Amino acid sequence: MTDRRPVDTRSRRPVATRSRRGAAQERTGTVAGLTNVRTRLVGDRDDVAADAVVGVVRLWRTAWRLARRSWDEVSSVVTGLGWTVLALTVVAFVTGYRFGLREVVVVGWAGAVLVVIAAIALLGRSRLVIRMSLPQARVVVGGEAGVTVTAENPTRLPSVPTTVELPVGTGLVDVVVPAVAPNGSHEQHVPVPTTRRGVLDVGPLTGVRADPVGLVRREVVWTAREQVVVHPRTIAIPSTSTGLVRDLEGQATTDLSPADIAFHAIREYVPGDHPRTIHWKSTAKTGAFMVRQFEDTRRSHLVVGLGVSRSEFDDDEEFELAVSVAASLGARAVRDGREVTVVVSERTPEFAKRPVRAVQTLPTVTPTRLLDAFASVGLADACLPVAEVAGIVGRDTVGISVAFLVVGSTVGVAALRLAASRFPVGVEVVAVVCEPEAVPRSVRVAGLTVMTIGYLEDLRHALHRSVSA
């Protein structure tokens, strides 16, 4: 029997062709979905030419990164004089050899020698480890303050002399560090000027490496920036010397209160009185309910206001005296544990459309915090006068008992009386007029005491005279 099976007449070559086309489409679709650099350069090609193109581009990118990094390093150390000398050297060589000018060629070679010396000066690195420390970050005006620069050599070879730069305020101090022995150290004290009150930025300590001519300059920052706070000069005022402020419990007033400390009298009971105020012995004697009555007491709340308007002071010396007076009064009140508010006028920006009617309240948590704030207080051309400052403080501060207004000699009595009238009734207002080298005196005006002092020490005597009066 003949086995007749169906014969598959399809050719195998089309099958192979179709499988290769499908693999190509699959590969093309995969590459088309990528967005890397190779796809943008050669697409889906994977032959030798495509690999060569990719290799050339990668080599170019690497060379460009190295060239850019080298250029950044060179430009960061070459000074303006260095670029000028380099340009003149190139121009001298080209011009001298082109036109046969020997003198110009000599200038070119001189510039080349300077460039080589500058390059040699940058070779190597410092073996030193340099630190900076502030033994005292806060100091009074005229006190001693300084920075200790310590250089250590942890290597086995001696170091070479070097120079480091130390910015102090607006100045710059060059500190010369001599050669340090192996595993040795060297300390040097750099004084900080404290002739004026303020906050001085000290540092960062920068190591400088440069050639003798100044063509190149490399800086290494060793430390961070620190601050030296120069406090205003203050005077010790005894806690009982003010005479205007009573004990911490408060001073008795003529206002009567049903519950307080200062006993006043006994009266008959009226509906609404608290049962705890009943005086039982008097009740037993009279046969009617009698209650205790007290005088209302108020806790002492001091206000120290300092004017900072330039028009209210004759010169900077007068303003410094006023800052010392305000700082002395505020610091003494904080040390005594009293409730105190210290304010200065807020500055108006230069391009503001209208004046800023506000005051700046200085921190009174500790005397140190208060003196730190006073170190940054300065004169301003556009700010509120003392009368406006008194009005804002009198309106926003509750329970004021005594207010000290520290002003300059250009403020008249009329302006001081206007400022005193801005406080609530019953507030004792004392105006301290600061006039350097003036004869101290005290004048009592209606609702106002005007004290004129010429030196800071006169403040203590003026307050003592106030007690006697």
Sequence and secondary structure as in RCSB ss.txt:
>XXXX:A:sequence
MTDRRPVDTRSRRPVATRSRRGAAQERTGTVAGLTNVRTRLVGDRDDVAADAVVGVVRLWRTAWRLARRSWDEVS
SVVTGLGWTVLALTVVAFVTGYRFGLREVVVVGWAGAVLVVIAAIALLGRSRLVIRMSLPQARVVVGGEAGVTVT
AENPTRLPSVPTTVELPVGTGLVDVVVPAVAPNGSHEQHVPVPTTRRGVLDVGPLTGVRADPVGLVRREVVWTAR
EQVVVHPRTIAIPSTSTGLVRDLEGQATTDLSPADIAFHAIREYVPGDHPRTIHWKSTAKTGAFMVRQFEDTRRS
HLVVGLGVSRSEFDDDEEFELAVSVAASLGARAVRDGREVTVVVSERTPEFAKRPVRAVQTLPTVTPTRLLDAFA
SVGLADACLPVAEVAGIVGRDTVGISVAFLVVGSTVGVAALRLAASRFPVGVEVVAVVCEPEAVPRSVRVAGLTV
MTIGYLEDLRHALHRSVSA
>XXXX:A:secstr
           HHHHHHHHHHHHHHHHHHHHHT  SHHHHHHTT  SHHHHHHHHHHHHHHHHHHHHHHHHHHHH
HHB HHHHHHHHHHHHHHHHHHHHT HHHHHHHHHHHHHHHHHHHHTSS    EEEEE S SEEETT   EEEEE
EE  SSS    EEEEEEETTEEEEEEE    TT EEEEEEE   SS EEEEE   EEEEE SSSSBEEEEE S  
EEEEEE       TTSSSSS  TT EEEEEEESSSSEEEEEEE  TT  GGGB HHHHHHHSS EEEEEEEEE  
EEEEEE  BGGG SSHHHHHHHHHHHHHHHHHHHHTT EEEEEEE B  TT SS    EEEE  SSHHHHHHHHT
T   BSSB  HHHHHHHHHHH  S  EEEEEEETTS HHHHHHHHHTS TT EEEEEEE TT   EEEEETTEEE
EEESSTTHHHHHHHHHHH 
